[in-house]
Each structure stands twice: as structure tokens, then as C-alpha cells.
């Protein structure tokens, strides 16, 4: 039986590393990368992807709308 899990995609070049998504994530999935994007910002990424529930809190709070949330099927 397949389980449904969440997943996010961050437009790393447009992310300005404001950390609002990191704070908004109830399952502590998102962190800021040590690396920087072309603009010099530490961008958001999924540090703990297996914990994502697809709640969309990160996308809703992002001031630049650079996060897309998906639901994915995972074989159990």
C-alpha cells in the first residue's frame, strides 16, 4: 500500500534566505543551506525530506513565492 508524503521544491536562485519557512515548518523539514545562490543568499532546502507532510505552511509564509509543495506516493 502506498503512503502519501509531502515534498517541496525551492527555486534556489530566487530564495533570499529569510528563514520564514524554516520557522513555519511544523515538522522541522527545512533548513538553510551552507552554500549560497548566485545572489549570495543561503537558500532553503529539505534537510529532512522524510518528515514532510505537505502542509503548505512554508509556501504560504514565503514572501517571494519560491516554494512549491507536492504530494508524492511512497511505497510502504
ChimeraX attribute file (.defattr): number of C-alpha atoms within 10 A of each C-alpha:
attribute: neighborCount
match mode: 1-to-1
recipient: residues
	/A:1	6
	/A:2	9
	/A:3	10
	/A:4	14
	/A:5	17
	/A:6	18
	/A:7	20
	/A:8	21
	/A:9	14
	/A:10	17
	/A:11	16
	/A:12	20
	/A:13	15
	/A:14	16
	/A:15	23
	/A:16	19
	/A:17	19
	/A:18	16
	/A:19	18
	/A:20	16
	/A:21	25
	/A:22	22
	/A:23	15
	/A:24	17
	/A:25	20
	/A:26	15
	/A:27	15
	/A:28	16
	/A:29	20
	/A:30	23
	/A:31	19
	/A:32	18
	/A:33	16
	/A:34	9
	/A:35	9
	/A:36	17
	/A:37	15
	/A:38	9
	/A:39	12
	/A:40	11
	/A:41	19
	/A:42	21
	/A:43	23
	/A:44	26
	/A:45	21
	/A:46	19
	/A:47	14
	/A:48	12
	/A:49	16
	/A:50	12
	/A:51	16
	/A:52	24
	/A:53	20
	/A:54	19
	/A:55	17
	/A:56	19
	/A:57	16
	/A:58	25
	/A:59	22
	/A:60	16
	/A:61	17
	/A:62	17
	/A:63	14
	/A:64	13
	/A:65	14
	/A:66	17
	/A:67	23
	/A:68	15
	/A:69	19
	/A:70	15
	/A:71	15
	/A:72	14
	/A:73	11
	/A:74	11
	/A:75	8
	/A:76	7
